[in-house]
Amino acid sequence: MSEHPSSGPGSVAGIGARIGAFVVDSLLSVAFALVTGFRPGTDYYGLAVGLFFLAVELFFVAAIAQTPGMRAVGVAVVRARDGGRPGFGWIGVRTLLLATVLPALIVDASGRAMHDRAAGTVMVRTR
């Protein structure tokens, strides 16, 4: 992994930023579910919200390296080894692991979550 500064742009994103991005992206996923006709308490609502969340993650990280939630809190996903843009395949791996939830909750001493480590990525601050 390339060296990341301890603070400021390029530093590994902390748990607060990760949670903030998750909240924004979750609200966006709920809005997509509601707009497409899924209602809380009805069949498949939870599944729809979860799938919309993963679709937002996959599409936006692949397209611009950050979801709307990540953009709002000032973080992005980059390749850990050199800070470059991760390939689509690795973004797919990262998203599939994120779907299991557990890897996103386990972080190492550097602050990288398990799904980022498996995909060779890191979430860094952009500002």
Kinemage of the C-alpha trace (Angstrom):
@kinemage 1
@onewidth
@group {chain A} dominant
@subgroup {mainchain}
@vectorlist {calphas} color= white
{ca met a 1} P 0.000 0.000 0.000
{ca ser a 2} L 1.295 3.436 -0.819
{ca glu a 3} L 1.819 5.832 2.035
{ca his a 4} L -1.115 8.049 2.865
{ca pro a 5} L -0.805 11.274 4.841
{ca ser a 6} L -2.030 11.104 8.426
{ca ser a 7} L -4.543 13.919 7.849
{ca gly a 8} L -6.040 16.029 5.079
{ca pro a 9} L -6.610 15.058 1.439
{ca gly a 10} L -5.361 11.559 0.657
{ca ser a 11} L -5.531 10.350 4.260
{ca val a 12} L -7.533 7.236 5.076
{ca ala a 13} L -11.154 8.147 5.770
{ca gly a 14} L -12.266 7.708 9.358
{ca ile a 15} L -15.319 5.951 10.692
{ca gly a 16} L -17.298 9.197 10.967
{ca ala a 17} L -16.962 9.905 7.247
{ca arg a 18} L -17.809 6.297 6.412
{ca ile a 19} L -20.962 6.400 8.525
{ca gly a 20} L -21.948 9.779 7.076
{ca ala a 21} L -21.584 8.464 3.524
{ca phe a 22} L -23.543 5.338 4.445
{ca val a 23} L -26.414 7.394 5.881
{ca val a 24} L -26.670 9.622 2.794
{ca asp a 25} L -26.512 6.647 0.415
{ca ser a 26} L -29.064 4.741 2.518
{ca leu a 27} L -31.510 7.655 2.365
{ca leu a 28} L -31.000 7.840 -1.398
{ca ser a 29} L -31.702 4.099 -1.658
{ca val a 30} L -34.897 4.468 0.370
{ca ala a 31} L -35.964 7.303 -1.946
{ca phe a 32} L -35.329 5.120 -5.026
{ca ala a 33} L -37.398 2.321 -3.477
{ca leu a 34} L -40.275 4.686 -2.692
{ca val a 35} L -40.221 6.282 -6.150
{ca thr a 36} L -40.332 2.855 -7.796
{ca gly a 37} L -43.400 1.821 -5.778
{ca phe a 38} L -41.957 -0.130 -2.853
{ca arg a 39} L -43.463 0.802 0.510
{ca pro a 40} L -42.221 0.066 4.035
{ca gly a 41} L -43.816 -3.045 5.464
{ca thr a 42} L -44.668 -4.524 2.075
{ca asp a 43} L -43.104 -7.517 0.357
{ca tyr a 44} L -39.618 -6.911 -0.993
{ca tyr a 45} L -39.231 -3.361 0.367
{ca gly a 46} L -36.101 -4.234 2.354
{ca leu a 47} L -34.660 -6.198 -0.546
{ca ala a 48} L -35.341 -3.292 -2.909
{ca val a 49} L -33.613 -0.807 -0.603
{ca gly a 50} L -30.605 -3.128 -0.257
{ca leu a 51} L -30.323 -3.696 -3.987
{ca phe a 52} L -30.651 0.009 -4.728
{ca phe a 53} L -27.887 0.676 -2.171
{ca leu a 54} L -25.563 -1.826 -3.872
{ca ala a 55} L -26.450 -0.447 -7.317
{ca val a 56} L -25.619 3.096 -6.170
{ca glu a 57} L -22.332 1.823 -4.743
{ca leu a 58} L -21.358 -0.102 -7.874
{ca phe a 59} L -22.439 2.503 -10.435
{ca phe a 60} L -21.051 5.622 -8.777
{ca val a 61} L -17.773 4.153 -7.513
{ca ala a 62} L -17.153 2.694 -10.983
{ca ala a 63} L -18.099 5.945 -12.739
{ca ile a 64} L -16.585 8.630 -10.490
{ca ala a 65} L -14.873 6.828 -7.569
{ca gln a 66} L -17.443 8.033 -5.040
{ca thr a 67} L -21.107 7.625 -4.242
{ca pro a 68} L -23.290 10.679 -3.596
{ca gly a 69} L -22.816 10.051 0.139
{ca met a 70} L -19.041 9.840 -0.239
{ca arg a 71} L -19.056 13.061 -2.229
{ca ala a 72} L -21.148 14.798 0.445
{ca val a 73} L -18.672 13.916 3.201
{ca gly a 74} L -15.535 14.359 1.088
{ca val a 75} L -14.201 10.838 0.540
{ca ala a 76} L -13.466 8.638 -2.479
{ca val a 77} L -12.336 5.093 -3.273
{ca val a 78} L -8.873 4.680 -4.791
{ca arg a 79} L -6.394 1.852 -5.411
{ca ala a 80} L -4.404 1.301 -2.241
{ca arg a 81} L -1.090 0.687 -3.999
{ca asp a 82} L -0.872 3.941 -5.929
{ca gly a 83} L -3.969 6.100 -5.387
{ca gly a 84} L -5.199 5.447 -8.925
{ca arg a 85} L -8.632 4.515 -10.098
{ca pro a 86} L -9.655 0.937 -9.242
{ca gly a 87} L -10.757 -1.340 -12.072
{ca phe a 88} L -14.396 -2.320 -12.493
{ca gly a 89} L -13.723 -5.936 -11.488
{ca trp a 90} L -12.245 -4.861 -8.151
{ca ile a 91} L -15.120 -2.461 -7.588
{ca gly a 92} L -17.451 -5.396 -8.206
{ca val a 93} L -15.582 -7.507 -5.639
{ca arg a 94} L -15.704 -4.629 -3.154
{ca thr a 95} L -19.464 -4.191 -3.696
{ca leu a 96} L -20.210 -7.915 -3.359
{ca leu a 97} L -18.286 -8.039 -0.090
{ca leu a 98} L -20.066 -4.905 1.071
{ca ala a 99} L -23.344 -6.765 0.488
{ca thr a 100} L -22.419 -9.154 3.292
{ca val a 101} L -22.062 -6.152 5.685
{ca leu a 102} L -19.543 -7.828 8.009
{ca pro a 103} L -16.409 -6.907 6.000
{ca ala a 104} L -17.396 -3.228 6.121
{ca leu a 105} L -17.476 -3.372 9.922
{ca ile a 106} L -14.025 -4.928 10.362
{ca val a 107} L -11.158 -2.462 9.993
{ca asp a 108} L -7.427 -2.921 10.364
{ca ala a 109} L -4.930 -0.731 12.209
{ca ser a 110} L -4.644 1.601 9.201
{ca gly a 111} L -8.417 2.160 9.110
{ca arg a 112} L -9.104 0.116 5.970
{ca ala a 113} L -12.218 -2.040 6.008
{ca met a 114} L -11.982 -5.710 5.093
{ca his a 115} L -13.862 -5.261 1.790
{ca asp a 116} L -11.402 -2.534 0.766
{ca arg a 117} L -8.416 -4.742 1.666
{ca ala a 118} L -9.805 -7.638 -0.395
{ca ala a 119} L -10.347 -5.356 -3.406
{ca gly a 120} L -7.013 -3.555 -3.061
{ca thr a 121} L -8.765 -0.249 -2.437
{ca val a 122} L -8.864 2.366 0.286
{ca met a 123} L -11.371 5.098 1.102
{ca val a 124} L -9.521 8.413 1.372
{ca arg a 125} L -10.445 11.973 2.232
{ca thr a 126} L -10.737 14.338 -0.727
{ca arg a 127} L -10.664 17.535 1.304
